[in-house]
Amino acid sequence: MRKQTIKQFSWIHWQRTKKRHRTNREIIAMVIDPVTAFYLIPFLVIGGLVLSDVLNEYRALLQQVSEVVFSRDMIFLGIMVGQIGLFKKAPILNYSSSERLMEYVSHKRRDLFLLLWFKQLLNYFIIDSGIAIFLLTVFPIYIEPIMSFIILVFITQVGLIIPRVYLASMTGWRGFLERLVIQSGVLAIIVSLVVSTGEQRFTILTFLLLMLAAGLVVGVIYIEQVKDLDYIITVSDYKSYRTLLSKLFFSKTAVKDVPIERQEWYEKKRYRQKLSDKTMWKLYARLIWQHVSEQKGTILQMVMQLLVIVVLLSLQSPMFLRIGFVIFVLLFIRMNNVIFQSIFDRPLLKSLPVRQGLWSRYYGVYSIFSLMLMVLGLIGYSHFLYGLAFTPFESFTFLLIAVILNREWLNRVINKLTTHRPKETIIYSLSLVYMVGYGLAFMVYEPFVYGLASVITGLITVELISKRFGSEKT
């Protein structure tokens, strides 16, 4: 790394820091009146004294709570806290347009990312040191558990800096699925640390730390091959001067993709002819299958992973097979709706005279049909493996609720794309409750689960009838 790169990088970030501080001072001068703030100082001092008296009064209770907290497993808690923020879409290394300009004048991208990594490492060190000093001041007798907690938090945070850059660059529904798989792996590691003891826990912890070190080394080597650097630059430029005070007192609008405006050629008189339903349905089918064929590798990978989860769980008992059913259905529905959202956001769809209602209904047919095929295959597998444990009535009930939940979930996605405020319907909530109850408590509370299914079916029937009569009146 050249000295000129370090010097130029330091100068740019120092100027940016000075501008952020000047922005904060201007916000404080605009929002807070100096005279009022001066007269508030005595009240703050009095409030601090009152708070000190309250803490002294409840010191015994605070001591009891601290004994419970610090007698827990600091290894598990440290890793869990250290991985917070791993799946945020915002990149942790703010590679902004300033770094892009430095890259244009012969500074290496890898060197710039390494400098950003070192800056973030120092930030973590300062923040964690401050937290450690505060905890040691409040709880001076728990030095060992506090230091082990802070060290594990710091190691996990530093090890995940560069992996978080790659996760943030995964945009679109493919990136969502990849983040979902990685998130499931992280959750599995945390659960494994909770339930394991002795040498087994030491093995899992060693494996985790080695994976973090390997991911860090490989990430440093290939950091200049980030997938979507333009997205990272866009978000980083947005965050460059977006200080905490500006977010607190002013607009909270996030960076969004600007859709391509619809073309006006079809508004002309000769293009106003209404397309037939047959033509529109062909158009919808081509849009869906074109997108699916482009991402067939990711879809196949996701479905195979879900099937492996179901098969592994089915080897334990029928109850675990039911849990696998629920996991498969929820993630498959989510995948279908992410595909719908990604197709809906494509510039091609925004530039065509597509009718939103018909398009949504057509995709709903495709989504329900694909889900039914998958669920029917799983039902056949369950009857083959545990023939006596699954009845046809149970299988039909689960298929029915899965279809209803798929429909409600798709409606939420459509509402999100149109009004940006999806409503939490009672049918959606009850369907999720049924799924959880089916997977965890079906063997014990079988009549209750069947009763809940009948209530959901009745509500959806009433809703469909009311919509039917409403459409006839209009």
N, C-alpha and C positions, 0 to 999 in steps of 0.2 A: 504494500500500500504506500502510495506516494505522500510525502509531507504536504504537498500542495492540495491534495484531496482533503486531508484532515483540516487544513487551514481554511479552505473554502467552505467546507461543510460546517465547521464551527462558527464561522462568520455569519452564514445564512441563518442558522438556528438561533444565534444570539440576537440577530436583528428581529427575527420572528418573535422571540421571547419578549424583547423590549416593546414590540408593537402590541402584543397581547396584554402586557402590563399597562401600557398606555390606554388601551381599550377598557380595561377593568377600572382604571382611575376615572375615565370619562363617564362610565356607567354609574359608578358610585357617586360622582359629583352631580349627575343628573337625577338619580333616584333618591338619594339620601340628603336631607338638609343638614348642613354642618351644625347649625345652632341646635336643632332638635337632637342630633346625635350627641352633642356635648352635654345636654341636660339629661340624657338617658344613662350616662356613665354612673351616677350614684345609684340608680335603680338596678343596674347590672351588678354592682358591687354588693348591694343588699341581697339580691337574688342568689349570688354565689354563697354568701354567708348562710342564708336559709337552707340552701341545698346541702352545705356542709353539715349543718345541724341535723338534717333529715338522714344523711348517710351515717352519722355517728349514732343516731337513735336505732337504726336498723343494721348496725354493724354485725350483730350475731347472725341475722338472716343472710346477709351478704357473705359471711364466712361459710355458712352452711351450703349456700348455692355454689360457691367457688370450689368447695371440697367435692361436690357432686360432678361439677364440670371437669375439673382437672384430674379426677380419678378415672375418667373415660379414656378411650383409645385415641391418643394424639396422632398416631400414624394415619389412621383412617381419616380423622378430621382434617389433618394437614393436607393430604392429597385431595380430598374433596374440595377444600377451599381453594387450593392452588389451581385446580382445573376450571374454576368459575370463569366464564367469559370465553371458553374455548370455541364455542359454536356461534359466536356473534358474527354477523355479516360484515361489520365494520373491521377493516384491517388494523392490527395492532401496531405495525410499522408503517408510519405515515410517509410513504414514498410519494411525495407531491410533485407538482410541476417544477418546483425548484430543483429537485433531484433529477428530473427528466432533462432540464436544461444543462445541469452539470454533466449528465451522461452524453449529451450532444457535443460537449467540448472536451472529449477524450478522457473523462473520468469513468472508471469501470463501475458497472451496475452492482457487481458483487461487493466491491469495496463500500459503496454507498449503503447497501443493505446491512453490511457488517457494522458500519458506524451507527446506523439506526438501531441495530440489535444491542450494541454496547450502551447506547443512550437509554434504551428501555430497561436494560439490566440495572443501570444506575438508579433509574426511577424506582424499580422494584426494591432495590436495596435500601433506598432512603425511606420509602413508605413502610416496608417491613421492619426496619430498624425503629422507626417511630412507634409502630404498633407494639413492638417488643418492649421498648422503654416504658410505654404507658401500662402494659400488662404487668411488668415487673414492679412498677411503682404502686399499682393497686394491689397486686398479689405477690408480695416479695418472698413468700415462703415456697412458691411453686416455680423455682428457677428452672429445674430440669425439664418438666413437661412443657413449659412455655418455650424454652429454647428449642426443644425437639420439634414442637409445632411450627415455629417460625422457620426453622431450617428446612423442613419438608415443604412448607408453602413456597419458600424461595426457590428451592430446587425444581419443584413442579412448574412454577411460573416461568422460570428461565428456560427449562427444557421444552416448554410449549410455545415459546415466542414464534419461532419460525414455522412450526406446524400450523399455528393459527393464521399465518400469512397465506399458506396454501389453502386452508379451509375458507378463508374470506374471499379468495379469488375464484372459488367454485360458484359461479352464478347460474341462475336458471333452475329448472326442476331437477336436472341431473346433479347439480351441486347440492340441492336439497337432499336427494337420496343418498349421496355419498356422505354428507354430514350426518344423516340419520344412522347409517351403518356404523360410522366411527363413534357416534354418541352412544349407540347400543354397546359397543365394545368397552367404552370408558365406564359405562354403568355396570357392566358385568365385572370389570376389574374391581370397582369399588365394593360391590356386593361380595365378591370373593374375599377381599381383605376383611370385611366385616365378619363373615362366617368362618374364616380359617383361623387356626391357632398354631403356635409353636413353629416348627420347621417349615410347615406348609406356608404360613404367612411370610416367613423370611424369604422363601423361594419366590413367592408372587411379588414381593416388594423388590427383590433383586432383579427379577425379570422386567418389572415396570421401569425401574431406573435405567437398566440397560437399553430398553426400547426408547426411552426419552433421549439418552445420549446418542444412540444410533440415528434417531430421527433428526436430532440437532446437527450432527455431522453431515448426514446426507442432504439435509435442507440447505446447509451452508454451501455445499458443493454445487447444488442445482438451483440456488436461489435466483439466479438470473434468468431461469426458464419458467417463471411464474406464468400461469395460463392467461389471466385477464389483467394485465398491468394497467390498462386504461381505466378499468373500474376502480382499482385501488387508488390511482391518481385522482380520479373524480371525487371519491369519498375523502381522501386525504386533503385535497384543496378545500373541501367544504369544512373540514374539521380544523384547518390550520389556525384560523382566527375565531373559531367558535368556542369562546371561553365559557366557564361555568356560569358566570354572571349573565352573559348574553343569553344562554339557554334558559336561565331562571327568569329573566325579566322580559324577554322578547320572544319572537316566534319560534316554535319548535318544529317547523316544517323540515322534513328530511329530504335528502337527495332522491329524486325520482326520475325514472326514464321518461323523456318527453315523447309521447306517441306521434307517429307520423300522421299528419292531417289527412282526412279522407279526400280522395280526388273528386272533383266536381264534374267529371265528364259524364257521369251517368245521370246528372240532374237535367241535362238537355232533353228536349222534347222527344227526340227519336230514341233516346235511351231509357225513357220512363216506362217502357212496357214491363209489366209485371212478369217476372220469371215464373215458370210453372214449378209446382212442388217437386216434380220429378227431377227437373234440372237443379233445383236448389239442393235436394238430397244427394245428388251425385257430387255437387260441389263440396258439401259437408264431408262426405265420405273420402273424397280425395284429400281434403285438408288434414283429416285425422290420420289417414294411413300414410301420407307423406311424412308427417311428423313422427309417427310411430316407427316407420321404417328407418328414419334417420337415427333414432335413439334405441333401436332394437337391442343392441348389445347391453346397454344399461338396464333396460326393462327385463331382459332375460336374466341378467345377473341378480337383480333384485328379487325376481320371482323364485329363482333357484335358492337364494339365501333363505327366503321365507319357508320354502318347502323343506330345506334342511333343518330349520328350527322346529317345524312341526314333527318331522320324523324323529329327531332326537328326543323331543318331549314325549312322543307317543311310546317310546320304549320303556318309560317309567310306569305309567298307569293310565287308565281312562281319564282321570281328572286332569293330568298333565296334558293329555291329548286335547281336552276341551280348552285348556288355557292356550295351547298352540293354535286352535281354531280362532280364538278371539284375537290373538296377536296377528295372525295372518289376515283376517278380515279387516281389522282396523288399519294396518299398514297398506294393504292392497287398495282399500278405498282412498286412503290418503294419496297414494301414488296416482290413482286414476284422476283425482281432482287436481293434483299438481300438473298432470299432463294437460288437463282442460285449461287451467289457468295459463300455462305457457303457450298453448295454441291461441288462446284468446288475446294474449298480449303481443302476438306476432304482428309486425307491420303489414304483412300481406293480408291478414284478416281485417285490419283496420282500413285498408284501402279498397276493399270490395263491398258491394251493396248487400251485405249479409244481414239477414233478419235475426235479431238476437234471440227472440223467443223460440223460433224453429231450430236455430243452431243449438241452443241449450237443450231442447227436447231430444234432438237427434243424438247429441253426445250422451244424454242420460240413458237412451236406449243402448248405446254401445257399452257404457259403463256398467249398467245392470246386467247385460248379457255376459260380458266378460267375467264379472263377479260370480254370476250363477254357475258358469262353467267351472270355475275354480272351486267353489264351495261344493258343488256336486261331486267333483273328483275327490275332495277331502272326505266327504260323507261316505263315498264308496270305500275309501281307504280305511275309515274308522270301522265300518261294518265288516270289512275283511279281517281287520286285526283284532277287534273286540266285538264280535257279533252279538253277544248276549247283553253287553252294557249299553248299546245304543238301539233305541226303538225308532221305527219310521216316523212316529209322531214327533219325537224330539228332533230328528233331523229336519223334518219339514218346518217346525217352529223356528229353528235356528236359521234356516235358509230365508224364511219370510222376514225375520227381524233384520238379517243382514241386508236384504234388498231395501227395506224401509230406511235403515240407517244410511245406506248409500245414497238414496234419494234425498234425504234431509241434508246430508253433508254436501251434496252437489248444489242444493239450493243455497246453502250458506256461502259457498264459493261464488255463485252467481251474484248474490247480494253484495258480497265484498267487492266484486269487480264493478258493480253498477252504482251502489250507494255508499260503499266503503264503511257500512255499519251493519254487519250481519247480525240478525236477531237470534237470540238463544231460544228456540222453540221448545215447548214441553215435550214434543215427540222426540226431538233430537236428544234431549237430556234423558228421557226414559229409556231410549234405545241404548245409550251408553251404559246406563245403570243395569239394563238387562244383560249386556255383553259381559260386564264385570261379574255380575251374579252368576251368569252361566258358567264362566270359567272357574270361579273360585268356590261357589256354594251350591252348585246344582245337586250334588249328591245328598246334601243335608236339607236344603230348602227347595226341593223339587216342586211342590205345589205352589209356593210363592213365585218362583220363576215362571211357571206356566201361567199363573194369574196375571203377572206383569205383562207377559206376551199378549194375553187376550185384551188387556187394557190398551196397549199400544196399537194392536190391530183395530180395535173399535174406534180409537181416536183418528187413525189414518183414514178409515172408511168414512167417518163423519166429515172429515176435512175434504175428501174427494167429492162427496155428495154436495157439500155446500159450495164448493168451487164450480161444480157442474151447473147447479141451479143459478149461481151468480152469473156465469157466462151466458146462460139462456136468457136472463133478464136484460142483460146489456145488448 
